[in-house]
Amino acid sequence: MSPRLRLVLGVVLVVVGAVWTLQGVGVIGGSAMSGVTLWAVVGPLVAIAGVAIALPARRSR
């Protein structure tokens, strides 16, 4: 996988993870995910995975 693609994928995962976290803790309302503890746990894990994918790609540039 190219470094640019890894960087983009990592950033997307960080954003998705942040949104899921905010929905899980009830900051962002209006969906079935709002206020559900599962998303408050899964969100940070996805964001950390995004950072783990993006950092090596950024360093290799």
VOVO-371078 format. One record per residue: residue in one letter; z, y, x of N, C-alpha, C, O in turn. Coordinates in steps of 0.2 Angstrom, whole numbers, padded with zeros to 4 digits, always signed. Layout:
AZYXZYXZYXZYX
...
***
This chain:
M+0000-0006+0004+0000+0000+0000+0000+0006+0005+0004+0006+0009
S-0004+0011+0003-0005+0017+0007+0002+0021+0006+0005+0021+0001
P+0003+0025+0012+0009+0029+0012+0009+0034+0006+0015+0036+0003
R+0004+0037+0005+0003+0042-0001+0005+0039-0008+0008+0042-0012
L+0002+0033-0009+0003+0029-0015+0011+0028-0016+0014+0028-0021
R+0014+0025-0010+0021+0024-0010+0025+0030-0012+0030+0029-0015
L+0023+0036-0009+0027+0042-0010+0026+0044-0017+0031+0046-0020
V+0020+0043-0020+0020+0045-0027+0023+0041-0032+0027+0043-0036
L+0023+0034-0030+0027+0029-0034+0034+0030-0034+0038+0030-0039
G+0037+0032-0028+0044+0033-0027+0046+0039-0031+0051+0039-0034
V+0042+0044-0031+0044+0051-0034+0044+0049-0042+0049+0052-0045
V+0039+0046-0044+0039+0044-0051+0045+0040-0053+0048+0041-0059
L+0047+0035-0049+0053+0031-0051+0059+0035-0051+0064+0034-0055
V+0060+0040-0046+0066+0044-0046+0066+0049-0052+0071+0049-0055
V+0060+0051-0055+0060+0055-0061+0062+0051-0067+0066+0053-0071
V+0059+0045-0067+0060+0041-0073+0068+0039-0073+0071+0039-0078
G+0070+0037-0067+0077+0035-0067+0082+0041-0069+0087+0040-0072
A+0080+0047-0067+0084+0053-0069+0084+0054-0076+0089+0055-0079
V+0078+0053-0079+0078+0054-0086+0082+0049-0090+0085+0050-0095
W+0081+0043-0088+0085+0037-0091+0092+0038-0090+0096+0037-0095
T+0095+0041-0085+0102+0042-0084+0104+0047-0088+0109+0046-0092
L+0100+0053-0089+0102+0058-0093+0102+0056-0101+0107+0058-0104
Q+0098+0052-0102+0098+0049-0109+0104+0045-0110+0107+0045-0116
G+0105+0040-0105+0111+0036-0106+0117+0039-0107+0122+0037-0110
V+0118+0045-0103+0125+0048-0104+0125+0053-0110+0130+0057-0111
G+0119+0054-0113+0119+0058-0119+0117+0065-0118+0118+0069-0123
V+0115+0067-0112+0113+0074-0111+0106+0075-0114+0105+0081-0117
I+0101+0071-0114+0095+0071-0117+0095+0067-0124+0096+0061-0123
G+0095+0070-0129+0095+0066-0136+0088+0065-0139+0083+0067-0136
G+0088+0062-0145+0082+0061-0148+0079+0055-0148+0073+0054-0150
S+0082+0050-0144+0078+0044-0144+0083+0038-0145+0089+0039-0145
A+0081+0032-0145+0085+0026-0146+0089+0025-0140+0094+0021-0140
M+0087+0028-0134+0090+0027-0128+0096+0031-0127+0100+0030-0122
S+0097+0036-0131+0102+0042-0130+0109+0039-0132+0110+0036-0137
G+0113+0040-0127+0120+0038-0128+0121+0030-0127+0127+0028-0128
V+0116+0026-0124+0117+0019-0123+0119+0018-0116+0115+0020-0111
T+0124+0015-0115+0127+0014-0108+0122+0011-0103+0122+0012-0097
L+0119+0006-0106+0114+0002-0102+0109+0007-0098+0108+0006-0092
W+0107+0012-0101+0102+0017-0098+0106+0021-0093+0103+0024-0088
A+0112+0022-0094+0116+0026-0089+0117+0022-0082+0119+0025-0077
V+0117+0015-0083+0117+0011-0077+0110+0009-0074+0110+0010-0068
V+0105+0008-0078+0099+0006-0076+0095+0012-0072+0092+0012-0067
G+0096+0018-0075+0093+0024-0073+0095+0026-0065+0090+0026-0061
P+0101+0026-0063+0102+0027-0056+0099+0021-0051+0097+0023-0046
L+0099+0015-0054+0096+0010-0050+0089+0011-0049+0086+0010-0043
V+0085+0013-0054+0078+0014-0053+0077+0020-0049+0073+0020-0045
A+0081+0025-0049+0081+0031-0045+0082+0029-0038+0078+0032-0033
I+0087+0025-0036+0088+0023-0029+0082+0019-0027+0080+0019-0021
A+0079+0015-0031+0073+0011-0029+0068+0015-0027+0064+0014-0022
G+0067+0021-0031+0062+0026-0030+0063+0029-0023+0058+0030-0019
V+0069+0031-0021+0070+0034-0015+0069+0029-0009+0066+0031-0004
A+0071+0022-0010+0070+0017-0005+0062+0016-0004+0060+0014+0001
I+0058+0017-0009+0051+0016-0008+0048+0023-0005+0043+0022-0001
A+0050+0028-0007+0047+0035-0005+0049+0037+0002+0045+0039+0006
L+0055+0035+0004+0057+0038+0011+0053+0035+0017+0051+0039+0021
P+0052+0028+0017+0048+0026+0023+0041+0028+0023+0038+0029+0028
A+0038+0030+0017+0032+0032+0016+0032+0040+0019+0027+0042+0022
R+0037+0043+0018+0037+0050+0020+0038+0050+0028+0035+0055+0031
R+0042+0046+0030+0043+0046+0037+0037+0044+0041+0036+0046+0047
S+0032+0040+0038+0026+0037+0042+0021+0042+0042+0016+0041+0045
R+0021+0048+0038+0016+0053+0038+0016+0057+0044+0012+0062+0045
***
